[in-house]
Structures are given as structure tokens and as C-alpha cells.
Amino acid sequence: MSNGKGVLSMGRSALPIELLCWTTALVLLYFSNPHSHHFTLCPLENMGLDWCPGCGLGRSIALFMHGEIPASFRMHWLGIPAFGVIAHRIYALSRREYYSWTKHNRHE
């Protein structure tokens, strides 16, 4: 059951859904093969349109994580900034969860 803060309440503890989603997304992108075309969830490409503003973004992030910076930029120029935004969000959510956990579990 959601408590309105992006977490799933499970009794006394809470599962940080957004943190898990972003972390899982980056892990899956890291282990994907950005050099091959794969199944896409893009509705524009699935409708047969050749251009989509977001297509290639995931592969660009995967290329960046593998150190292929020029290829990442050629795939989609927003891949590197998107990776930075996602990494910062993971950091912020992790920090919030850590402080929340330590505050809750402090035995004074």
C-alpha cells in the first residue's frame, strides 16, 4: 500500500519503490548490449514511425557506462546528462533512506 511518498508500506518497514526502479534500470542498461537493436517499449517506433525524440537514450546511457563516450553522444546527445540526473536521483533517494533508517533505528 502506498503512503504517498513513493514507498510501498509493508508493515513496519517501507520499500523505496522509486529508488529500486532507478537502480534496477541502470543495472539492466549496464548489462544490456547497446550495439544491437532490441525490443522496444517506444510507442512511436512500434507504430512504425522512424523518428522519436527519446529513441536511443537507453543505449546512449549503456554506452556511457561502458566508457564509450563518443558513441554515447552519437547515439543520443542527452544520454550523458540523463545518466547524471538519474545517478543524482539515486544518490538523493539513498541518502534520504539512510538518514530515515538511522533516525528510526537510533537507540538512545
C-alpha positions in Angstrom: 0.0 0.0 0.0 1.5 3.4 -1.0 1.9 6.1 1.6 2.1 9.0 -0.9 5.9 9.3 -0.7 6.9 6.8 -3.4 7.3 3.9 -0.9 5.3 0.8 -0.5 4.4 0.2 3.1 4.9 -3.4 4.3 4.2 -3.4 8.0 6.8 -1.6 10.0 9.3 -1.1 7.1 8.9 0.7 3.8 10.2 -0.3 0.4 11.6 2.6 -1.6 10.0 1.9 -5.0 11.5 4.8 -6.9 15.0 4.0 -5.6 14.6 0.4 -6.6 13.2 1.3 -10.1 16.1 3.7 -11.0 18.8 1.4 -9.6 17.3 -1.6 -11.5 17.0 0.5 -14.7 20.7 1.4 -14.6 21.8 -2.2 -13.7 19.7 -3.6 -16.6 21.1 -0.9 -19.0 24.7 -1.8 -17.9 24.2 -5.5 -18.7 22.4 -4.9 -22.0 24.1 -4.9 -25.3 23.9 -1.3 -26.7 25.3 -2.4 -30.0 22.4 -4.5 -31.0 18.8 -3.4 -31.7 16.4 -5.0 -29.2 12.7 -5.0 -28.3 11.4 -1.5 -27.5 8.6 -0.1 -25.5 8.6 3.1 -27.6 5.1 3.7 -28.9 6.2 5.8 -31.8 8.6 3.1 -33.1 6.0 0.4 -32.5 3.6 2.4 -34.7 6.2 2.4 -37.5 7.4 6.0 -37.2 11.1 6.4 -37.9 11.7 9.4 -35.5 11.3 9.6 -31.8 12.9 12.2 -29.5 13.8 9.5 -26.9 14.9 6.6 -29.0 18.5 5.7 -28.4 18.5 7.3 -24.9 18.8 3.9 -23.1 21.5 2.7 -25.4 23.3 6.0 -25.0 23.4 5.6 -21.3 24.6 2.0 -21.6 27.4 3.1 -23.9 28.4 5.8 -21.5 28.5 3.4 -18.6 30.9 1.2 -20.7 33.1 4.2 -21.3 32.2 4.7 -24.9 31.6 8.4 -24.6 31.8 9.4 -28.3 29.5 6.6 -29.3 27.1 7.5 -26.4 27.0 11.1 -27.7 26.3 10.0 -31.3 23.5 7.6 -30.1 21.7 10.4 -28.3 23.1 13.6 -27.1 21.0 13.6 -23.9 22.3 10.2 -22.7 25.1 11.5 -20.6 23.1 14.3 -18.9 20.3 11.8 -18.3 22.7 9.4 -16.7 23.9 12.3 -14.4 20.3 13.2 -13.5 19.4 9.5 -12.7 22.6 9.0 -10.7 22.0 12.1 -8.7 18.4 11.0 -8.0 19.6 7.6 -6.8 22.1 9.4 -4.6 19.5 11.7 -3.1 17.0 8.9 -2.5 19.7 6.7 -1.0 20.8 9.5 1.3 17.2 10.1 2.4 16.6 6.4 3.0 19.9 6.2 5.0 19.0 9.1 7.2 15.5 7.9 7.7 16.7 4.5 8.6 19.4 5.7 11.0 17.0 8.1 12.7 14.3 5.4 13.1 16.8 2.8 14.4 18.8 5.1 16.7 18.7 3.6 20.2 19.1 6.5 22.7 
